[in-house]
Amino acid sequence: MEAFVGSQCHSIGVSNFTQKTPATILEAATIPPVLNQVELHALNLNCALVPWCKEHGIQIVNIAADHSIGTAVVSLLEVVQRSIAVISKSATPSRIEANIRLVTLRR
């Protein structure tokens, strides 16, 4: 994947990697991944992975599937308060609006 960095892409990201996999990549890669996209919520905090990635300069990005406005927004808020970027998925306009309101809840 490093061969594509330059004119075709700006950086490398990974998805759903546990702590062991990025450690292996960092040992072998000349270009480290800049982000790891993982699922985070109240029942899956990834307590060891998040600080490890931050320590090694890898941004954590959360994948959030919006199933219920109240529960989803609370879950998203918890993740955002941990300084983790969130990619929220929804096709329903009301849920998209609720996710946007998350910014005002955070303040």
Biopython code that builds the backbone (N, CA, C, O; Angstrom):
import numpy as np
from Bio.PDB.StructureBuilder import StructureBuilder

atoms = [
    (1, "MET", "N", (0.812, -1.197, 0.000)),
    (1, "MET", "CA", (0.000, 0.000, 0.000)),
    (1, "MET", "C", (0.853, 1.257, 0.000)),
    (1, "MET", "O", (0.398, 2.317, -0.430)),
    (2, "GLU", "N", (2.075, 1.147, 0.475)),
    (2, "GLU", "CA", (2.954, 2.314, 0.519)),
    (2, "GLU", "C", (3.303, 2.823, -0.875)),
    (2, "GLU", "O", (3.616, 4.001, -1.043)),
    (3, "ALA", "N", (3.252, 1.952, -1.868)),
    (3, "ALA", "CA", (3.571, 2.359, -3.237)),
    (3, "ALA", "C", (2.592, 3.403, -3.767)),
    (3, "ALA", "O", (2.934, 4.155, -4.680)),
    (4, "PHE", "N", (1.396, 3.463, -3.221)),
    (4, "PHE", "CA", (0.388, 4.398, -3.696)),
    (4, "PHE", "C", (0.475, 5.774, -3.058)),
    (4, "PHE", "O", (-0.136, 6.718, -3.558)),
    (5, "VAL", "N", (1.216, 5.913, -1.972)),
    (5, "VAL", "CA", (1.329, 7.201, -1.301)),
    (5, "VAL", "C", (2.134, 8.135, -2.194)),
    (5, "VAL", "O", (3.192, 7.775, -2.711)),
    (6, "GLY", "N", (1.609, 9.330, -2.358)),
    (6, "GLY", "CA", (2.245, 10.321, -3.229)),
    (6, "GLY", "C", (1.203, 10.946, -4.110)),
    (6, "GLY", "O", (0.337, 11.681, -3.636)),
    (7, "SER", "N", (1.280, 10.659, -5.396)),
    (7, "SER", "CA", (0.347, 11.281, -6.326)),
    (7, "SER", "C", (-1.063, 10.704, -6.224)),
    (7, "SER", "O", (-2.033, 11.401, -6.522)),
    (8, "GLN", "N", (-1.192, 9.454, -5.810)),
    (8, "GLN", "CA", (-2.503, 8.817, -5.793)),
    (8, "GLN", "C", (-3.211, 8.882, -4.443)),
    (8, "GLN", "O", (-4.438, 8.793, -4.397)),
    (9, "CYS", "N", (-2.485, 9.031, -3.360)),
    (9, "CYS", "CA", (-3.112, 9.170, -2.049)),
    (9, "CYS", "C", (-2.191, 9.947, -1.118)),
    (9, "CYS", "O", (-0.987, 10.041, -1.352)),
    (10, "HIS", "N", (-2.770, 10.500, -0.063)),
    (10, "HIS", "CA", (-2.013, 11.358, 0.841)),
    (10, "HIS", "C", (-1.541, 10.637, 2.099)),
    (10, "HIS", "O", (-0.511, 10.989, 2.674)),
    (11, "SER", "N", (-2.289, 9.638, 2.517)),
    (11, "SER", "CA", (-1.933, 8.929, 3.738)),
    (11, "SER", "C", (-2.600, 7.558, 3.732)),
    (11, "SER", "O", (-3.416, 7.245, 2.865)),
    (12, "ILE", "N", (-2.228, 6.750, 4.724)),
    (12, "ILE", "CA", (-2.741, 5.385, 4.824)),
    (12, "ILE", "C", (-3.579, 5.259, 6.089)),
    (12, "ILE", "O", (-3.179, 5.736, 7.151)),
    (13, "GLY", "N", (-4.734, 4.622, 5.980)),
    (13, "GLY", "CA", (-5.572, 4.338, 7.127)),
    (13, "GLY", "C", (-5.911, 2.855, 7.158)),
    (13, "GLY", "O", (-5.822, 2.161, 6.146)),
    (14, "VAL", "N", (-6.295, 2.390, 8.321)),
    (14, "VAL", "CA", (-6.678, 0.990, 8.486)),
    (14, "VAL", "C", (-8.056, 0.938, 9.148)),
    (14, "VAL", "O", (-8.545, 1.943, 9.664)),
    (15, "SER", "N", (-8.663, -0.219, 9.127)),
    (15, "SER", "CA", (-9.995, -0.357, 9.692)),
    (15, "SER", "C", (-10.095, -1.632, 10.515)),
    (15, "SER", "O", (-9.671, -2.704, 10.083)),
    (16, "ASN", "N", (-10.666, -1.494, 11.712)),
    (16, "ASN", "CA", (-10.925, -2.617, 12.609)),
    (16, "ASN", "C", (-9.662, -3.391, 12.997)),
    (16, "ASN", "O", (-9.692, -4.614, 13.139)),
    (17, "PHE", "N", (-8.564, -2.674, 13.165)),
    (17, "PHE", "CA", (-7.333, -3.315, 13.586)),
    (17, "PHE", "C", (-7.253, -3.305, 15.105)),
    (17, "PHE", "O", (-7.521, -2.288, 15.744)),
    (18, "THR", "N", (-6.885, -4.440, 15.675)),
    (18, "THR", "CA", (-6.644, -4.510, 17.109)),
    (18, "THR", "C", (-5.263, -3.940, 17.386)),
    (18, "THR", "O", (-4.554, -3.565, 16.452)),
    (19, "GLN", "N", (-4.878, -3.868, 18.616)),
    (19, "GLN", "CA", (-3.590, -3.281, 18.989)),
    (19, "GLN", "C", (-2.414, -4.050, 18.376)),
    (19, "GLN", "O", (-1.406, -3.447, 18.009)),
    (20, "LYS", "N", (-2.538, -5.358, 18.264)),
    (20, "LYS", "CA", (-1.439, -6.184, 17.757)),
    (20, "LYS", "C", (-1.135, -5.885, 16.286)),
    (20, "LYS", "O", (0.033, -5.828, 15.902)),
    (21, "THR", "N", (-2.151, -5.695, 15.472)),
    (21, "THR", "CA", (-1.938, -5.491, 14.041)),
    (21, "THR", "C", (-1.218, -4.180, 13.730)),
    (21, "THR", "O", (-0.251, -4.205, 12.969)),
    (22, "PRO", "N", (-1.643, -3.022, 14.285)),
    (22, "PRO", "CA", (-0.878, -1.808, 14.011)),
    (22, "PRO", "C", (0.559, -1.887, 14.521)),
    (22, "PRO", "O", (1.457, -1.296, 13.922)),
    (23, "ALA", "N", (0.785, -2.602, 15.609)),
    (23, "ALA", "CA", (2.145, -2.762, 16.128)),
    (23, "ALA", "C", (3.008, -3.500, 15.107)),
    (23, "ALA", "O", (4.165, -3.140, 14.890)),
    (24, "THR", "N", (2.447, -4.518, 14.491)),
    (24, "THR", "CA", (3.163, -5.272, 13.458)),
    (24, "THR", "C", (3.439, -4.384, 12.250)),
    (24, "THR", "O", (4.531, -4.423, 11.683)),
    (25, "ILE", "N", (2.445, -3.579, 11.857)),
    (25, "ILE", "CA", (2.612, -2.673, 10.716)),
    (25, "ILE", "C", (3.700, -1.650, 11.014)),
    (25, "ILE", "O", (4.539, -1.374, 10.156)),
    (26, "LEU", "N", (3.698, -1.081, 12.222)),
    (26, "LEU", "CA", (4.692, -0.071, 12.566)),
    (26, "LEU", "C", (6.111, -0.632, 12.527)),
    (26, "LEU", "O", (7.058, 0.095, 12.225)),
    (27, "GLU", "N", (6.262, -1.910, 12.829)),
    (27, "GLU", "CA", (7.586, -2.535, 12.780)),
    (27, "GLU", "C", (8.097, -2.664, 11.348)),
    (27, "GLU", "O", (9.298, -2.536, 11.112)),
    (28, "ALA", "N", (7.209, -2.915, 10.391)),
    (28, "ALA", "CA", (7.618, -3.205, 9.020)),
    (28, "ALA", "C", (7.446, -2.038, 8.047)),
    (28, "ALA", "O", (8.152, -1.961, 7.041)),
    (29, "ALA", "N", (6.523, -1.140, 8.339)),
    (29, "ALA", "CA", (6.178, -0.095, 7.371)),
    (29, "ALA", "C", (7.151, 1.075, 7.409)),
    (29, "ALA", "O", (7.688, 1.430, 8.458)),
    (30, "THR", "N", (7.360, 1.658, 6.247)),
    (30, "THR", "CA", (8.128, 2.905, 6.204)),
    (30, "THR", "C", (7.200, 4.098, 6.353)),
    (30, "THR", "O", (7.630, 5.182, 6.748)),
    (31, "ILE", "N", (5.920, 3.895, 6.035)),
    (31, "ILE", "CA", (4.903, 4.932, 6.213)),
    (31, "ILE", "C", (3.853, 4.381, 7.171)),
    (31, "ILE", "O", (3.132, 3.450, 6.812)),
    (32, "PRO", "N", (3.749, 4.928, 8.377)),
    (32, "PRO", "CA", (2.783, 4.395, 9.341)),
    (32, "PRO", "C", (1.353, 4.820, 9.000)),
    (32, "PRO", "O", (1.149, 5.858, 8.371)),
    (33, "PRO", "N", (0.372, 4.027, 9.408)),
    (33, "PRO", "CA", (-1.021, 4.452, 9.203)),
    (33, "PRO", "C", (-1.322, 5.686, 10.052)),
    (33, "PRO", "O", (-0.800, 5.832, 11.157)),
    (34, "VAL", "N", (-2.174, 6.575, 9.523)),
    (34, "VAL", "CA", (-2.518, 7.783, 10.271)),
    (34, "VAL", "C", (-3.817, 7.623, 11.035)),
    (34, "VAL", "O", (-4.093, 8.397, 11.951)),
    (35, "LEU", "N", (-4.635, 6.615, 10.671)),
    (35, "LEU", "CA", (-5.880, 6.402, 11.411)),
    (35, "LEU", "C", (-6.269, 4.946, 11.426)),
    (35, "LEU", "O", (-5.879, 4.158, 10.564)),
    (36, "ASN", "N", (-7.057, 4.610, 12.442)),
    (36, "ASN", "CA", (-7.630, 3.281, 12.596)),
    (36, "ASN", "C", (-9.119, 3.474, 12.839)),
    (36, "ASN", "O", (-9.523, 4.033, 13.859)),
    (37, "GLN", "N", (-9.920, 3.017, 11.911)),
    (37, "GLN", "CA", (-11.375, 3.173, 11.995)),
    (37, "GLN", "C", (-11.933, 1.954, 12.721)),
    (37, "GLN", "O", (-11.833, 0.831, 12.226)),
    (38, "VAL", "N", (-12.526, 2.179, 13.906)),
    (38, "VAL", "CA", (-13.019, 1.075, 14.732)),
    (38, "VAL", "C", (-14.395, 1.401, 15.299)),
    (38, "VAL", "O", (-14.812, 2.559, 15.330)),
    (39, "GLU", "N", (-15.082, 0.376, 15.741)),
    (39, "GLU", "CA", (-16.373, 0.545, 16.403)),
    (39, "GLU", "C", (-16.136, 0.824, 17.884)),
    (39, "GLU", "O", (-15.461, 0.054, 18.567)),
    (40, "LEU", "N", (-16.691, 1.921, 18.371)),
    (40, "LEU", "CA", (-16.587, 2.287, 19.786)),
    (40, "LEU", "C", (-17.961, 2.674, 20.307)),
    (40, "LEU", "O", (-18.682, 3.439, 19.667)),
    (41, "HIS", "N", (-18.315, 2.154, 21.449)),
    (41, "HIS", "CA", (-19.553, 2.545, 22.118)),
    (41, "HIS", "C", (-19.452, 2.097, 23.568)),
    (41, "HIS", "O", (-18.437, 1.538, 23.985)),
    (42, "ALA", "N", (-20.497, 2.343, 24.325)),
    (42, "ALA", "CA", (-20.459, 2.068, 25.765)),
    (42, "ALA", "C", (-20.146, 0.603, 26.091)),
    (42, "ALA", "O", (-19.584, 0.315, 27.148)),
    (43, "LEU", "N", (-20.500, -0.314, 25.205)),
    (43, "LEU", "CA", (-20.233, -1.732, 25.455)),
    (43, "LEU", "C", (-18.936, -2.213, 24.816)),
    (43, "LEU", "O", (-18.523, -3.353, 25.030)),
    (44, "ASN", "N", (-18.295, -1.354, 24.036)),
    (44, "ASN", "CA", (-17.042, -1.705, 23.363)),
    (44, "ASN", "C", (-16.130, -0.480, 23.389)),
    (44, "ASN", "O", (-16.032, 0.248, 22.401)),
    (45, "LEU", "N", (-15.468, -0.258, 24.514)),
    (45, "LEU", "CA", (-14.678, 0.958, 24.719)),
    (45, "LEU", "C", (-13.264, 0.879, 24.146)),
    (45, "LEU", "O", (-12.611, 1.909, 23.978)),
    (46, "ASN", "N", (-12.792, -0.309, 23.848)),
    (46, "ASN", "CA", (-11.421, -0.481, 23.364)),
    (46, "ASN", "C", (-10.432, 0.265, 24.256)),
    (46, "ASN", "O", (-9.617, 1.050, 23.772)),
    (47, "CYS", "N", (-10.510, 0.015, 25.541)),
    (47, "CYS", "CA", (-9.723, 0.756, 26.540)),
    (47, "CYS", "C", (-8.221, 0.671, 26.323)),
    (47, "CYS", "O", (-7.514, 1.629, 26.636)),
    (48, "ALA", "N", (-7.711, -0.422, 25.806)),
    (48, "ALA", "CA", (-6.271, -0.534, 25.570)),
    (48, "ALA", "C", (-5.881, 0.031, 24.209)),
    (48, "ALA", "O", (-4.822, 0.643, 24.065)),
    (49, "LEU", "N", (-6.736, -0.174, 23.215)),
    (49, "LEU", "CA", (-6.411, 0.239, 21.852)),
    (49, "LEU", "C", (-6.341, 1.757, 21.698)),
    (49, "LEU", "O", (-5.410, 2.268, 21.077)),
    (50, "VAL", "N", (-7.300, 2.477, 22.249)),
    (50, "VAL", "CA", (-7.374, 3.933, 22.056)),
    (50, "VAL", "C", (-6.122, 4.638, 22.569)),
    (50, "VAL", "O", (-5.521, 5.398, 21.811)),
    (51, "PRO", "N", (-5.699, 4.431, 23.810)),
    (51, "PRO", "CA", (-4.484, 5.116, 24.248)),
    (51, "PRO", "C", (-3.231, 4.658, 23.505)),
    (51, "PRO", "O", (-2.323, 5.454, 23.267)),
    (52, "TRP", "N", (-3.183, 3.383, 23.143)),
    (52, "TRP", "CA", (-2.027, 2.888, 22.397)),
    (52, "TRP", "C", (-1.911, 3.599, 21.049)),
    (52, "TRP", "O", (-0.824, 4.029, 20.663)),
    (53, "CYS", "N", (-3.027, 3.722, 20.338)),
    (53, "CYS", "CA", (-3.011, 4.407, 19.043)),
    (53, "CYS", "C", (-2.618, 5.873, 19.213)),
    (53, "CYS", "O", (-1.812, 6.390, 18.440)),
    (54, "LYS", "N", (-3.176, 6.542, 20.213)),
    (54, "LYS", "CA", (-2.820, 7.942, 20.447)),
    (54, "LYS", "C", (-1.327, 8.079, 20.746)),
    (54, "LYS", "O", (-0.678, 9.007, 20.263)),
    (55, "GLU", "N", (-0.797, 7.178, 21.522)),
    (55, "GLU", "CA", (0.627, 7.199, 21.869)),
    (55, "GLU", "C", (1.512, 7.052, 20.626)),
    (55, "GLU", "O", (2.618, 7.591, 20.578)),
    (56, "HIS", "N", (1.019, 6.323, 19.630)),
    (56, "HIS", "CA", (1.795, 6.075, 18.413)),
    (56, "HIS", "C", (1.364, 6.982, 17.251)),
    (56, "HIS", "O", (1.733, 6.734, 16.103)),
    (57, "GLY", "N", (0.589, 8.026, 17.545)),
    (57, "GLY", "CA", (0.217, 9.002, 16.515)),
    (57, "GLY", "C", (-0.810, 8.512, 15.523)),
    (57, "GLY", "O", (-0.891, 9.030, 14.409)),
    (58, "ILE", "N", (-1.599, 7.522, 15.906)),
    (58, "ILE", "CA", (-2.645, 6.993, 15.026)),
    (58, "ILE", "C", (-3.996, 7.502, 15.525)),
    (58, "ILE", "O", (-4.398, 7.211, 16.652)),
    (59, "GLN", "N", (-4.689, 8.256, 14.687)),
    (59, "GLN", "CA", (-5.997, 8.811, 15.052)),
    (59, "GLN", "C", (-7.035, 7.700, 15.046)),
    (59, "GLN", "O", (-7.086, 6.898, 14.114)),
    (60, "ILE", "N", (-7.854, 7.653, 16.075)),
    (60, "ILE", "CA", (-8.973, 6.710, 16.123)),
    (60, "ILE", "C", (-10.191, 7.398, 15.518)),
    (60, "ILE", "O", (-10.508, 8.538, 15.858)),
    (61, "VAL", "N", (-10.864, 6.695, 14.623)),
    (61, "VAL", "CA", (-12.106, 7.184, 14.027)),
    (61, "VAL", "C", (-13.172, 6.156, 14.351)),
    (61, "VAL", "O", (-12.977, 4.958, 14.145)),
    (62, "ASN", "N", (-14.302, 6.631, 14.860)),
    (62, "ASN", "CA", (-15.387, 5.741, 15.259)),
    (62, "ASN", "C", (-16.356, 5.510, 14.115)),
    (62, "ASN", "O", (-16.690, 6.438, 13.377)),
    (63, "ILE", "N", (-16.808, 4.270, 13.967)),
    (63, "ILE", "CA", (-17.879, 3.925, 13.039)),
    (63, "ILE", "C", (-19.137, 3.827, 13.883)),
    (63, "ILE", "O", (-19.202, 3.015, 14.806)),
    (64, "ALA", "N", (-20.146, 4.650, 13.574)),
    (64, "ALA", "CA", (-21.367, 4.644, 14.375)),
    (64, "ALA", "C", (-22.568, 4.399, 13.475)),
    (64, "ALA", "O", (-22.797, 5.149, 12.526)),
    (65, "ALA", "N", (-23.325, 3.369, 13.762)),
    (65, "ALA", "CA", (-24.565, 3.099, 13.045)),
    (65, "ALA", "C", (-25.705, 3.628, 13.901)),
    (65, "ALA", "O", (-25.834, 3.261, 15.069)),
    (66, "ASP", "N", (-26.520, 4.480, 13.328)),
    (66, "ASP", "CA", (-27.575, 5.160, 14.076)),
    (66, "ASP", "C", (-28.837, 4.310, 14.083)),
    (66, "ASP", "O", (-29.528, 4.226, 13.068)),
    (67, "HIS", "N", (-29.150, 3.676, 15.216)),
    (67, "HIS", "CA", (-30.339, 2.828, 15.318)),
    (67, "HIS", "C", (-31.474, 3.521, 16.065)),
    (67, "HIS", "O", (-32.645, 3.309, 15.749)),
    (68, "SER", "N", (-31.146, 4.325, 17.027)),
    (68, "SER", "CA", (-32.140, 5.018, 17.831)),
    (68, "SER", "C", (-31.594, 6.386, 18.183)),
    (68, "SER", "O", (-30.495, 6.492, 18.728)),
    (69, "ILE", "N", (-32.342, 7.432, 17.880)),
    (69, "ILE", "CA", (-31.818, 8.790, 18.039)),
    (69, "ILE", "C", (-31.260, 9.024, 19.438)),
    (69, "ILE", "O", (-30.105, 9.429, 19.571)),
    (70, "GLY", "N", (-32.032, 8.785, 20.464)),
    (70, "GLY", "CA", (-31.575, 9.066, 21.818)),
    (70, "GLY", "C", (-30.337, 8.277, 22.196)),
    (70, "GLY", "O", (-29.340, 8.847, 22.638)),
    (71, "THR", "N", (-30.400, 6.983, 22.027)),
    (71, "THR", "CA", (-29.283, 6.121, 22.379)),
    (71, "THR", "C", (-28.068, 6.403, 21.510)),
    (71, "THR", "O", (-26.943, 6.458, 22.008)),
    (72, "ALA", "N", (-28.288, 6.582, 20.220)),
    (72, "ALA", "CA", (-27.177, 6.825, 19.297)),
    (72, "ALA", "C", (-26.461, 8.124, 19.621)),
    (72, "ALA", "O", (-25.231, 8.159, 19.651)),
    (73, "VAL", "N", (-27.209, 9.187, 19.865)),
    (73, "VAL", "CA", (-26.581, 10.477, 20.157)),
    (73, "VAL", "C", (-25.797, 10.412, 21.462)),
    (73, "VAL", "O", (-24.700, 10.963, 21.555)),
    (74, "VAL", "N", (-26.347, 9.747, 22.462)),
    (74, "VAL", "CA", (-25.624, 9.590, 23.727)),
    (74, "VAL", "C", (-24.334, 8.809, 23.500)),
    (74, "VAL", "O", (-23.288, 9.175, 24.034)),
    (75, "SER", "N", (-24.400, 7.743, 22.717)),
    (75, "SER", "CA", (-23.209, 6.951, 22.422)),
    (75, "SER", "C", (-22.179, 7.762, 21.647)),
    (75, "SER", "O", (-20.983, 7.703, 21.934)),
    (76, "LEU", "N", (-22.652, 8.515, 20.667)),
    (76, "LEU", "CA", (-21.742, 9.352, 19.882)),
    (76, "LEU", "C", (-21.089, 10.410, 20.768)),
    (76, "LEU", "O", (-19.890, 10.666, 20.658)),
    (77, "LEU", "N", (-21.876, 11.015, 21.636)),
    (77, "LEU", "CA", (-21.357, 12.046, 22.521)),
    (77, "LEU", "C", (-20.245, 11.489, 23.415)),
    (77, "LEU", "O", (-19.222, 12.139, 23.630)),
    (78, "GLU", "N", (-20.461, 10.289, 23.925)),
    (78, "GLU", "CA", (-19.459, 9.666, 24.797)),
    (78, "GLU", "C", (-18.149, 9.484, 24.043)),
    (78, "GLU", "O", (-17.076, 9.706, 24.603)),
    (79, "VAL", "N", (-18.224, 9.086, 22.788)),
    (79, "VAL", "CA", (-17.026, 8.865, 21.989)),
    (79, "VAL", "C", (-16.356, 10.195, 21.651)),
    (79, "VAL", "O", (-15.134, 10.309, 21.746)),
    (80, "VAL", "N", (-17.134, 11.197, 21.260)),
    (80, "VAL", "CA", (-16.579, 12.514, 20.918)),
    (80, "VAL", "C", (-15.888, 13.131, 22.134)),
    (80, "VAL", "O", (-14.847, 13.773, 21.992)),
    (81, "GLN", "N", (-16.449, 12.944, 23.309)),
    (81, "GLN", "CA", (-15.844, 13.490, 24.521)),
    (81, "GLN", "C", (-14.500, 12.837, 24.835)),
    (81, "GLN", "O", (-13.717, 13.374, 25.618)),
    (82, "ARG", "N", (-14.235, 11.693, 24.234)),
    (82, "ARG", "CA", (-12.939, 11.036, 24.392)),
    (82, "ARG", "C", (-11.961, 11.488, 23.302)),
    (82, "ARG", "O", (-10.902, 10.886, 23.123)),
    (83, "SER", "N", (-12.325, 12.556, 22.571)),
    (83, "SER", "CA", (-11.496, 13.131, 21.494)),
    (83, "SER", "C", (-11.263, 12.148, 20.356)),
    (83, "SER", "O", (-10.167, 12.069, 19.800)),
    (84, "ILE", "N", (-12.310, 11.399, 20.018)),
    (84, "ILE", "CA", (-12.244, 10.437, 18.917)),
    (84, "ILE", "C", (-13.175, 10.927, 17.820)),
    (84, "ILE", "O", (-14.336, 11.248, 18.077)),
    (85, "ALA", "N", (-12.662, 10.983, 16.594)),
    (85, "ALA", "CA", (-13.475, 11.408, 15.452)),
    (85, "ALA", "C", (-14.558, 10.359, 15.185)),
    (85, "ALA", "O", (-14.339, 9.166, 15.396)),
    (86, "VAL", "N", (-15.724, 10.812, 14.721)),
    (86, "VAL", "CA", (-16.860, 9.916, 14.505)),
    (86, "VAL", "C", (-17.330, 10.011, 13.062)),
    (86, "VAL", "O", (-17.484, 11.104, 12.519)),
    (87, "ILE", "N", (-17.556, 8.856, 12.448)),
    (87, "ILE", "CA", (-18.240, 8.793, 11.156)),
    (87, "ILE", "C", (-19.587, 8.171, 11.455)),
    (87, "ILE", "O", (-19.678, 6.978, 11.742)),
    (88, "SER", "N", (-20.632, 8.979, 11.389)),
    (88, "SER", "CA", (-21.949, 8.474, 11.734)),
    (88, "SER", "C", (-22.717, 8.149, 10.461)),
    (88, "SER", "O", (-22.665, 8.907, 9.492)),
    (89, "LYS", "N", (-23.427, 7.031, 10.457)),
    (89, "LYS", "CA", (-24.139, 6.562, 9.276)),
    (89, "LYS", "C", (-25.640, 6.644, 9.517)),
    (89, "LYS", "O", (-26.167, 6.089, 10.482)),
    (90, "SER", "N", (-26.312, 7.349, 8.615)),
    (90, "SER", "CA", (-27.764, 7.372, 8.650)),
    (90, "SER", "C", (-28.293, 7.898, 7.331)),
    (90, "SER", "O", (-27.685, 8.771, 6.712)),
    (91, "ALA", "N", (-29.426, 7.368, 6.903)),
    (91, "ALA", "CA", (-30.094, 7.866, 5.698)),
    (91, "ALA", "C", (-31.362, 8.630, 6.064)),
    (91, "ALA", "O", (-32.014, 9.208, 5.194)),
    (92, "THR", "N", (-31.712, 8.633, 7.338)),
    (92, "THR", "CA", (-32.925, 9.283, 7.809)),
    (92, "THR", "C", (-32.631, 10.739, 8.172)),
    (92, "THR", "O", (-31.782, 10.999, 9.025)),
    (93, "PRO", "N", (-33.324, 11.699, 7.532)),
    (93, "PRO", "CA", (-33.045, 13.116, 7.792)),
    (93, "PRO", "C", (-33.115, 13.502, 9.276)),
    (93, "PRO", "O", (-32.281, 14.278, 9.742)),
    (94, "SER", "N", (-34.084, 12.982, 10.017)),
    (94, "SER", "CA", (-34.201, 13.349, 11.432)),
    (94, "SER", "C", (-33.001, 12.848, 12.242)),
    (94, "SER", "O", (-32.552, 13.519, 13.171)),
    (95, "ARG", "N", (-32.495, 11.691, 11.894)),
    (95, "ARG", "CA", (-31.327, 11.154, 12.598)),
    (95, "ARG", "C", (-30.057, 11.922, 12.214)),
    (95, "ARG", "O", (-29.184, 12.141, 13.054)),
    (96, "ILE", "N", (-29.960, 12.324, 10.967)),
    (96, "ILE", "CA", (-28.823, 13.139, 10.534)),
    (96, "ILE", "C", (-28.819, 14.453, 11.300)),
    (96, "ILE", "O", (-27.769, 14.905, 11.756)),
    (97, "GLU", "N", (-29.999, 15.071, 11.444)),
    (97, "GLU", "CA", (-30.117, 16.321, 12.213)),
    (97, "GLU", "C", (-29.724, 16.099, 13.674)),
    (97, "GLU", "O", (-29.047, 16.940, 14.265)),
    (98, "ALA", "N", (-30.140, 14.977, 14.259)),
    (98, "ALA", "CA", (-29.778, 14.677, 15.651)),
    (98, "ALA", "C", (-28.266, 14.532, 15.790)),
    (98, "ALA", "O", (-27.689, 14.977, 16.783)),
    (99, "ASN", "N", (-27.631, 13.920, 14.813)),
    (99, "ASN", "CA", (-26.178, 13.772, 14.850)),
    (99, "ASN", "C", (-25.484, 15.124, 14.725)),
    (99, "ASN", "O", (-24.450, 15.350, 15.355)),
    (100, "ILE", "N", (-26.039, 16.018, 13.922)),
    (100, "ILE", "CA", (-25.476, 17.360, 13.784)),
    (100, "ILE", "C", (-25.614, 18.115, 15.105)),
    (100, "ILE", "O", (-24.704, 18.850, 15.489)),
    (101, "ARG", "N", (-26.744, 17.946, 15.810)),
    (101, "ARG", "CA", (-26.947, 18.604, 17.101)),
    (101, "ARG", "C", (-25.941, 18.137, 18.142)),
    (101, "ARG", "O", (-25.752, 18.795, 19.165)),
    (102, "LEU", "N", (-25.305, 17.022, 17.891)),
    (102, "LEU", "CA", (-24.279, 16.517, 18.791)),
    (102, "LEU", "C", (-23.204, 17.575, 19.045)),
    (102, "LEU", "O", (-22.655, 17.649, 20.144)),
    (103, "VAL", "N", (-22.907, 18.384, 18.046)),
    (103, "VAL", "CA", (-21.887, 19.427, 18.180)),
    (103, "VAL", "C", (-22.285, 20.400, 19.265)),
    (103, "VAL", "O", (-21.428, 20.828, 20.039)),
    (104, "THR", "N", (-23.571, 20.773, 19.357)),
    (104, "THR", "CA", (-24.001, 21.724, 20.374)),
    (104, "THR", "C", (-24.053, 21.059, 21.756)),
    (104, "THR", "O", (-23.850, 21.736, 22.764)),
    (105, "LEU", "N", (-24.315, 19.771, 21.820)),
    (105, "LEU", "CA", (-24.317, 19.062, 23.110)),
    (105, "LEU", "C", (-22.920, 19.008, 23.700)),
    (105, "LEU", "O", (-22.742, 19.014, 24.918)),
    (106, "ARG", "N", (-21.937, 18.955, 22.822)),
    (106, "ARG", "CA", (-20.553, 18.821, 23.261)),
    (106, "ARG", "C", (-20.032, 20.077, 23.941)),
    (106, "ARG", "O", (-19.126, 19.985, 24.769)),
    (107, "ARG", "N", (-20.568, 21.234, 23.622)),
    (107, "ARG", "CA", (-20.061, 22.509, 24.142)),
    (107, "ARG", "C", (-20.362, 22.731, 25.578)),
    (107, "ARG", "O", (-19.990, 23.764, 26.135)),
]
sb = StructureBuilder()
sb.init_structure("model")
sb.init_model(0)
sb.init_chain("A")
sb.init_seg("    ")
for serial, (resi, resn, name, xyz) in enumerate(atoms, 1):
    if name == "N":
        sb.init_residue(resn, " ", resi, " ")
    sb.init_atom(name, np.array(xyz, "f"), 0.0, 1.0, " ", f" {name:<3s}", serial, name[0])
structure = sb.get_structure()
